[in-house]
Amino acid sequence: MSESGAPGAPGGMTAAVAFAGMRRVSPVVFKAGCPDCRGRFELAASALRLAIGATSRTTFYSFTCPECGSAVRKPAGERVVELLTGGGVRTLRLHSTV
C-alpha cells in the first residue's frame, strides 16, 4: 500500500492542500439610491434590512442613507427579495394579527 496523501495517513493531507481549490469570495454589495438627497452609493448586506409581509404592500427593504442620514424604505418585489436574501441581507418575517 502506498502513501496517497489521504487524511490520517502518514504524510497525509495538509491544510494548504485541503484549501488549495478555494477562492476568496468578495463581499456582496448592493447599489442603492436615496430619494431625499438623490445620492447613489453601494451598501453592504449588513446595512440593509428586509421585511417580508403577507402582501406586496408590507414587503419592503430599508436602510439609512450614508450621505444624508435619512431612513429609506422601498418596496421589494419577488426578484428583489430573492437578490437580497441570496446576498445575505437580514430578513424579518412580519406576521398578520388577523
ZADO-1210 file (C-alpha; in nm, 4 decimals, padded with zeros to 6 digits):
<atoms>
<atom x="00.0000" y="00.0000" z="00.0000" code="MET" pos="1"/>
<atom x="00.1434" y="00.3391" z="-00.0963" code="SER" pos="2"/>
<atom x="00.1087" y="00.6724" z="00.0790" code="GLU" pos="3"/>
<atom x="-00.1556" y="00.8580" z="-00.1215" code="SER" pos="4"/>
<atom x="-00.1775" y="01.1727" z="00.0868" code="GLY" pos="5"/>
<atom x="-00.5108" y="01.0666" z="00.2289" code="ALA" pos="6"/>
<atom x="-00.6222" y="01.2262" z="00.5541" code="PRO" pos="7"/>
<atom x="-00.4879" y="01.0405" z="00.8547" code="GLY" pos="8"/>
<atom x="-00.2161" y="00.8684" z="00.6525" code="ALA" pos="9"/>
<atom x="00.1469" y="00.9352" z="00.7356" code="PRO" pos="10"/>
<atom x="00.2475" y="01.2408" z="00.5340" code="GLY" pos="11"/>
<atom x="-00.1273" y="01.2947" z="00.4844" code="GLY" pos="12"/>
<atom x="-00.3173" y="01.5944" z="00.3572" code="MET" pos="13"/>
<atom x="-00.2042" y="01.9338" z="00.4807" code="THR" pos="14"/>
<atom x="-00.4254" y="02.2384" z="00.5310" code="ALA" pos="15"/>
<atom x="-00.2636" y="02.4002" z="00.2267" code="ALA" pos="16"/>
<atom x="-00.3609" y="02.1041" z="00.0086" code="VAL" pos="17"/>
<atom x="-00.7128" y="02.0881" z="00.1514" code="ALA" pos="18"/>
<atom x="-00.7839" y="02.4554" z="00.0830" code="PHE" pos="19"/>
<atom x="-00.5880" y="02.4869" z="-00.2440" code="ALA" pos="20"/>
<atom x="-00.9000" y="02.4891" z="-00.4619" code="GLY" pos="21"/>
<atom x="-01.0860" y="02.7507" z="-00.2599" code="MET" pos="22"/>
<atom x="-01.1082" y="03.1078" z="-00.3780" code="ARG" pos="23"/>
<atom x="-01.1590" y="03.4223" z="-00.1785" code="ARG" pos="24"/>
<atom x="-01.5188" y="03.5388" z="-00.2015" code="VAL" pos="25"/>
<atom x="-01.5857" y="03.9110" z="-00.2377" code="SER" pos="26"/>
<atom x="-01.8477" y="04.0566" z="-00.0061" code="PRO" pos="27"/>
<atom x="-02.1836" y="04.1257" z="-00.1707" code="VAL" pos="28"/>
<atom x="-02.2684" y="04.4925" z="-00.2226" code="VAL" pos="29"/>
<atom x="-02.5954" y="04.6412" z="-00.3411" code="PHE" pos="30"/>
<atom x="-02.6416" y="04.9616" z="-00.5402" code="LYS" pos="31"/>
<atom x="-02.8962" y="05.1937" z="-00.3860" code="ALA" pos="32"/>
<atom x="-03.0189" y="05.5494" z="-00.4042" code="GLY" pos="33"/>
<atom x="-03.1703" y="05.7983" z="-00.1647" code="CYS" pos="34"/>
<atom x="-03.4943" y="05.9685" z="-00.2690" code="PRO" pos="35"/>
<atom x="-03.4218" y="06.2634" z="-00.0361" code="ASP" pos="36"/>
<atom x="-03.0696" y="06.3723" z="-00.1319" code="CYS" pos="37"/>
<atom x="-03.0561" y="06.1810" z="-00.4647" code="ARG" pos="38"/>
<atom x="-02.7284" y="06.0214" z="-00.3567" code="GLY" pos="39"/>
<atom x="-02.6159" y="05.6998" z="-00.5305" code="ARG" pos="40"/>
<atom x="-02.3972" y="05.4535" z="-00.3414" code="PHE" pos="41"/>
<atom x="-02.3187" y="05.0907" z="-00.2669" code="GLU" pos="42"/>
<atom x="-02.4229" y="04.9234" z="00.0570" code="LEU" pos="43"/>
<atom x="-02.3029" y="04.6036" z="00.2213" code="ALA" pos="44"/>
<atom x="-02.5650" y="04.3414" z="00.3062" code="ALA" pos="45"/>
<atom x="-02.5262" y="04.4346" z="00.6736" code="SER" pos="46"/>
<atom x="-02.6515" y="04.7893" z="00.6008" code="ALA" pos="47"/>
<atom x="-02.9860" y="04.6668" z="00.4647" code="LEU" pos="48"/>
<atom x="-03.2919" y="04.5109" z="00.6307" code="ARG" pos="49"/>
<atom x="-03.5667" y="04.3192" z="00.4527" code="LEU" pos="50"/>
<atom x="-03.9184" y="04.2836" z="00.5914" code="ALA" pos="51"/>
<atom x="-04.1439" y="04.0240" z="00.4293" code="ILE" pos="52"/>
<atom x="-04.5128" y="04.0730" z="00.4910" code="GLY" pos="53"/>
<atom x="-04.8302" y="03.8993" z="00.3777" code="ALA" pos="54"/>
<atom x="-04.8760" y="04.1337" z="00.0804" code="THR" pos="55"/>
<atom x="-04.6632" y="04.3370" z="-00.1575" code="SER" pos="56"/>
<atom x="-04.7580" y="04.6488" z="00.0420" code="ARG" pos="57"/>
<atom x="-04.5983" y="04.5056" z="00.3542" code="THR" pos="58"/>
<atom x="-04.2829" y="04.3674" z="00.1893" code="THR" pos="59"/>
<atom x="-04.0007" y="04.6203" z="00.1781" code="PHE" pos="60"/>
<atom x="-03.6325" y="04.6810" z="00.2382" code="TYR" pos="61"/>
<atom x="-03.4820" y="04.9651" z="00.4331" code="SER" pos="62"/>
<atom x="-03.1513" y="05.1336" z="00.5028" code="PHE" pos="63"/>
<atom x="-03.0077" y="05.4590" z="00.6322" code="THR" pos="64"/>
<atom x="-02.8640" y="05.6884" z="00.3649" code="CYS" pos="65"/>
<atom x="-02.4891" y="05.7171" z="00.4267" code="PRO" pos="66"/>
<atom x="-02.4853" y="06.0657" z="00.2724" code="GLU" pos="67"/>
<atom x="-02.7745" y="06.2479" z="00.4429" code="CYS" pos="68"/>
<atom x="-02.8770" y="06.0099" z="00.7227" code="GLY" pos="69"/>
<atom x="-03.2384" y="05.9698" z="00.6076" code="SER" pos="70"/>
<atom x="-03.4237" y="05.6484" z="00.6824" code="ALA" pos="71"/>
<atom x="-03.5154" y="05.4996" z="00.3442" code="VAL" pos="72"/>
<atom x="-03.7866" y="05.2398" z="00.2869" code="ARG" pos="73"/>
<atom x="-03.8562" y="05.0911" z="-00.0571" code="LYS" pos="74"/>
<atom x="-04.0958" y="04.8218" z="-00.1793" code="PRO" pos="75"/>
<atom x="-03.9457" y="04.4810" z="-00.2525" code="ALA" pos="76"/>
<atom x="-04.0934" y="04.2642" z="-00.5249" code="GLY" pos="77"/>
<atom x="-04.0208" y="03.8942" z="-00.5671" code="GLU" pos="78"/>
<atom x="-03.6946" y="03.9424" z="-00.7566" code="ARG" pos="79"/>
<atom x="-03.5624" y="04.1984" z="-00.5068" code="VAL" pos="80"/>
<atom x="-03.6465" y="03.9626" z="-00.2192" code="VAL" pos="81"/>
<atom x="-03.4528" y="03.6834" z="-00.3979" code="GLU" pos="82"/>
<atom x="-03.1485" y="03.9040" z="-00.4533" code="LEU" pos="83"/>
<atom x="-03.1413" y="04.0444" z="-00.1013" code="LEU" pos="84"/>
<atom x="-03.1886" y="03.7117" z="00.0764" code="THR" pos="85"/>
<atom x="-02.9341" y="03.5455" z="-00.1547" code="GLY" pos="86"/>
<atom x="-02.6886" y="03.8239" z="-00.0745" code="GLY" pos="87"/>
<atom x="-02.7120" y="03.7757" z="00.3000" code="GLY" pos="88"/>
<atom x="-02.9419" y="04.0635" z="00.3979" code="VAL" pos="89"/>
<atom x="-03.1053" y="04.0073" z="00.7362" code="ARG" pos="90"/>
<atom x="-03.4736" y="03.9284" z="00.6972" code="THR" pos="91"/>
<atom x="-03.7696" y="03.9847" z="00.9252" code="LEU" pos="92"/>
<atom x="-04.0924" y="03.7979" z="00.8530" code="ARG" pos="93"/>
<atom x="-04.3966" y="04.0008" z="00.9515" code="LEU" pos="94"/>
<atom x="-04.6954" y="03.8050" z="01.0834" code="HIS" pos="95"/>
<atom x="-05.0559" y="03.9049" z="01.0429" code="SER" pos="96"/>
<atom x="-05.2533" y="03.9661" z="01.3634" code="THR" pos="97"/>
<atom x="-05.5846" y="03.8769" z="01.1918" code="VAL" pos="98"/>
</atoms>
